[in-house]
Amino acid sequence: MTEINKRLKTPLRYVGGKSRALKKLEVFNPKNMENIIEIRDAFLGGGSYPIYLSQKYPDKNIWVNDIYKPLINWWIQLRDNHEEMVKKLLIKKKNNNNPEKSKILFQSSKNIINDPSYSPIDKAVAFYIVNKCSFSGLTENSSFSKGSSVSNFKESIINSLPFYSKLIQDWKITNLDYRELMNGDGHIFLYLDPPYDIKSNIYGKKGKIHKIFNHEDFKDECNMCKCRLLISYNLEINGLCNSSFDLTYTMKSNKEYIEDQKKKKEIAITNYYDYYDTDEEEESGFFRGQMNQVII
């Protein structure tokens, strides 16, 4: 294990991201991580947990994935083409250095993200601008936020991107259905942070990815998976180990929303225990059972 750079949490603003929950999630990691040969994340989003795990376990293979194509294009460009990305972003920032100009840039960038006539790097630059200038990182599902453009679309933040690029150089990055990452055995540690069962549809253009996500199918797939699973979710999954912990999101700032967040519990779900009855079980890391507890 290596020392964690606490400043490297996520290069994006992503609603539902887990940058504030890293230490709480780590409690639920498999205890014998030395037996893990690959770490996977099937719902990458802002990437805070695999970024954290990449620093803690630099010798592990990392495979990350997301079904949202513009997001995955951005991560690939960050890994493979960060110098051009930073150069283009700094020019955009210099030429649009006040909220009024940033708003025009935001609106034009929104039209580029899914336009096939633009290059992957230009679409990635557009995605970053929209992400940083939108409310709570809602990107395509948000209007322009003056406050976000001032606090998040800054040269200092753009200049941090090469550090993230260096960290993810060996990542395998794919744009697949999450089920494709569920193949494997107890030597695979799979983190899943799926769309939550909530009233709002916030992922994908016009919330499409969120709308079509089938929670019952997801639960069934998790019960059948042979990888070591750690799932952050707002629903319990019968047959697996469900534990709750506190985590407050900041998507809205009104009093009612904040008070409602305080009442909610995040659920960390695993399909393994911290103890094993035989050497074979410890080696495979796979142990089925149900356990419910509350972590304060």
C-alpha positions in Angstrom: 0.0 0.0 0.0 1.1 3.6 -0.6 0.3 7.0 0.9 -3.0 8.5 -0.2 -3.0 12.0 -1.8 -6.1 13.4 -0.1 -6.4 16.1 -2.8 -6.9 13.5 -5.5 -10.6 12.6 -4.9 -12.3 13.1 -8.2 -11.7 15.4 -11.3 -15.4 15.8 -11.9 -18.4 17.0 -10.0 -20.8 14.0 -10.1 -24.1 13.8 -8.4 -24.3 10.8 -6.1 -20.5 10.6 -6.0 -18.8 9.0 -3.0 -15.8 11.3 -2.4 -17.1 12.0 1.1 -17.6 8.4 1.9 -14.2 6.9 1.0 -13.2 6.0 4.6 -16.7 4.7 5.4 -16.7 2.5 2.3 -13.3 1.2 3.0 -14.5 -0.4 6.2 -16.4 -2.9 4.0 -13.6 -3.9 1.8 -12.5 -7.5 1.8 -10.0 -8.0 4.7 -7.6 -10.2 2.6 -7.0 -7.8 -0.3 -3.8 -9.5 -1.0 -5.8 -12.3 -2.7 -7.5 -9.8 -5.0 -6.0 -9.7 -8.5 -8.3 -7.1 -10.1 -10.5 -4.2 -8.8 -13.5 -3.3 -10.9 -16.1 -0.4 -10.8 -19.1 -1.0 -13.1 -20.7 2.4 -12.5 -17.7 4.7 -12.7 -19.3 8.2 -12.5 -16.9 10.6 -10.9 -14.5 7.7 -10.1 -13.7 8.7 -6.5 -13.6 5.1 -5.1 -11.4 3.6 -7.8 -9.1 6.6 -7.6 -8.7 6.0 -3.9 -8.2 2.3 -4.4 -5.6 2.9 -7.2 -3.5 4.9 -4.8 -3.9 2.4 -1.9 -3.3 -0.7 -4.1 -1.1 0.5 -7.0 -0.2 -3.0 -8.1 -3.8 -4.1 -8.6 -5.3 -4.3 -12.1 -8.2 -1.7 -12.4 -11.1 -2.1 -14.7 -13.7 0.8 -14.7 -16.9 1.1 -16.7 -19.9 3.2 -17.3 -22.9 3.0 -19.7 -22.9 6.8 -20.2 -20.9 7.2 -23.3 -19.9 10.9 -23.0 -18.6 10.3 -19.5 -16.5 7.3 -20.6 -15.1 9.3 -23.6 -14.0 12.0 -21.1 -12.2 9.4 -18.9 -10.5 7.9 -21.9 -9.3 11.3 -23.2 -8.1 12.1 -19.7 -6.0 8.9 -19.6 -4.7 9.1 -23.2 -4.8 12.7 -24.2 -4.6 14.9 -21.1 -2.0 17.4 -22.5 -4.3 18.4 -25.4 -7.3 18.4 -23.0 -5.7 20.8 -20.6 -4.4 23.0 -23.3 -7.8 23.4 -24.9 -9.5 23.9 -21.6 -7.1 26.6 -20.5 -7.7 28.5 -23.8 -11.5 28.1 -23.3 -11.1 29.5 -19.8 -8.9 32.4 -20.8 -11.4 33.4 -23.6 -14.4 33.0 -21.3 -13.3 34.4 -18.0 -16.5 35.8 -16.6 -19.9 34.2 -15.9 -21.6 35.9 -18.8 -19.2 34.4 -21.3 -19.1 31.1 -19.4 -22.8 30.8 -19.8 -22.5 31.1 -23.6 -19.7 28.6 -23.6 -21.8 26.2 -21.5 -24.7 26.4 -23.9 -22.5 25.8 -27.0 -20.6 23.0 -25.3 -23.9 21.2 -24.5 -24.5 20.9 -28.2 -21.1 19.4 -28.8 -21.1 16.5 -26.3 -23.1 14.1 -28.4 -22.4 15.5 -31.8 -20.6 12.9 -34.0 -19.1 15.5 -36.2 -16.7 16.5 -33.4 -13.6 14.7 -32.4 -13.5 12.7 -29.1 -11.1 15.2 -27.5 -13.4 18.1 -28.4 -16.4 16.3 -27.0 -14.4 15.6 -23.9 -13.5 19.2 -23.5 -17.2 20.2 -23.9 -18.3 17.6 -21.4 -15.9 18.9 -18.8 -17.1 22.5 -19.3 -20.7 21.5 -18.9 -19.9 19.3 -15.9 -18.1 22.1 -14.1 -20.6 24.8 -14.9 -23.8 22.9 -14.1 -25.7 22.6 -10.8 -24.3 19.9 -8.6 -22.5 18.3 -11.6 -25.8 17.3 -13.2 -24.1 18.0 -16.6 -26.6 17.4 -19.5 -29.5 17.5 -17.0 -28.8 20.9 -15.7 -29.0 24.6 -16.7 -26.0 26.9 -16.3 -25.0 27.7 -12.7 -23.1 31.0 -12.2 -21.8 29.9 -8.8 -20.5 26.6 -10.2 -18.8 28.3 -13.1 -17.0 30.6 -10.7 -16.0 28.0 -8.1 -15.4 24.9 -10.3 -14.3 26.1 -13.8 -10.9 27.4 -12.7 -7.4 27.3 -14.0 -6.1 25.7 -10.8 -8.6 22.8 -11.1 -7.9 22.4 -14.8 -4.2 22.2 -14.0 -4.8 19.3 -11.6 -5.9 17.0 -14.4 -2.4 15.7 -15.3 -2.1 14.2 -11.8 -5.3 12.3 -12.3 -4.2 11.2 -15.8 -0.9 9.8 -14.4 -2.9 7.9 -11.7 -5.2 6.2 -14.2 -2.7 5.3 -17.0 -3.1 1.6 -16.5 -6.9 1.6 -16.1 -9.0 -0.5 -18.4 -11.9 1.8 -19.3 -15.0 0.5 -21.0 -18.5 1.5 -22.1 -20.5 -1.7 -21.4 -23.6 -2.9 -19.6 -22.7 -3.4 -15.9 -23.3 -7.2 -16.2 -20.2 -7.6 -18.3 -18.1 -6.9 -15.2 -19.8 -9.4 -13.0 -18.0 -12.4 -14.5 -15.3 -13.8 -12.3 -14.7 -15.4 -8.9 -13.5 -14.4 -5.4 -10.2 -13.0 -6.7 -12.2 -10.1 -8.3 -13.3 -7.2 -6.1 -16.3 -5.5 -7.8 -17.6 -2.1 -6.5 -21.1 -1.2 -7.7 -22.7 2.2 -7.2 -25.8 1.9 -9.3 -28.5 4.6 -10.0 -30.5 4.9 -6.8 -34.3 4.2 -6.5 -35.3 7.8 -6.1 -38.0 10.1 -7.6 -35.6 12.1 -9.8 -33.9 10.7 -13.0 -30.5 12.3 -12.9 -28.1 10.0 -15.0 -27.7 10.2 -18.8 -29.1 12.7 -21.2 -32.6 13.7 -20.0 -32.3 11.1 -17.3 -32.7 8.2 -19.7 -30.1 5.9 -18.1 -31.8 6.3 -14.7 -35.3 5.8 -16.1 -34.5 2.5 -17.7 -32.5 1.0 -14.9 -34.2 -2.1 -13.5 -33.6 -2.4 -9.8 -35.1 -5.9 -9.5 -32.9 -7.3 -12.2 -29.9 -5.6 -10.5 -30.7 -7.3 -7.2 -31.0 -10.7 -9.0 -27.7 -10.2 -10.8 -25.9 -9.4 -7.5 -27.2 -12.5 -5.8 -25.8 -14.6 -8.6 -22.5 -12.9 -8.9 -19.4 -14.9 -7.7 -17.0 -11.9 -7.5 -16.6 -10.2 -4.2 -19.1 -7.4 -4.2 -19.3 -4.1 -2.4 -22.4 -2.2 -3.3 -23.4 1.3 -2.2 -27.2 1.6 -2.6 -30.4 3.0 -1.0 -32.2 -0.4 -1.1 -31.4 -3.6 0.8 -30.7 -6.7 -1.2 -32.1 -9.9 0.3 -29.6 -12.7 0.6 -26.6 -10.4 1.0 -25.1 -8.6 4.0 -26.7 -5.1 4.4 -25.1 -2.5 6.6 -26.1 1.2 6.9 -24.0 4.3 7.4 -24.5 8.1 7.3 -23.8 10.1 4.1 -25.3 13.4 3.2 -25.5 14.6 -0.4 -25.6 18.3 -1.4 -27.5 18.3 -4.6 -29.8 21.1 -3.2 -29.3 23.7 -0.6 -32.9 24.3 0.7 -33.6 23.5 4.4 -36.2 20.8 3.6 -33.8 18.9 1.4 -31.0 19.1 4.0 -33.2 17.8 6.8 -34.5 15.0 4.6 -30.9 14.0 3.8 -30.1 13.7 7.5 -32.8 11.1 7.9 -31.6 8.9 5.1 -29.1 6.0 5.4 -26.7 4.7 2.8 -26.5 1.0 2.6 -23.3 -0.9 2.1 -23.9 -4.4 0.8 -21.5 -7.3 0.5 -21.6 -11.0 -0.4 -18.7 -11.9 1.9 -17.9 -12.0 5.6 -14.7 -10.9 7.3 -14.1 -14.5 8.5 -13.7 -17.8 6.8 -14.2 -21.4 7.9 -11.6 -23.0 5.7 -8.4 -22.0 3.8 -10.3 -22.5 0.6 -12.9 -20.0 1.5 -10.4 -17.4 2.5 -8.5 -17.9 -0.8 -11.7 -17.6 -2.9 -13.1 -14.8 -0.7 -16.6 -15.9 -1.5 -18.9 -16.6 1.4 -22.7 -16.3 1.0 -25.0 -15.2 3.8 -27.2 -12.4 5.2 -26.3 -10.1 8.0 -27.8 -6.7 8.8 -26.2 -4.2 11.0 -25.9 -0.4 11.5 -22.6 1.4 11.4 -22.9 4.7 13.3 
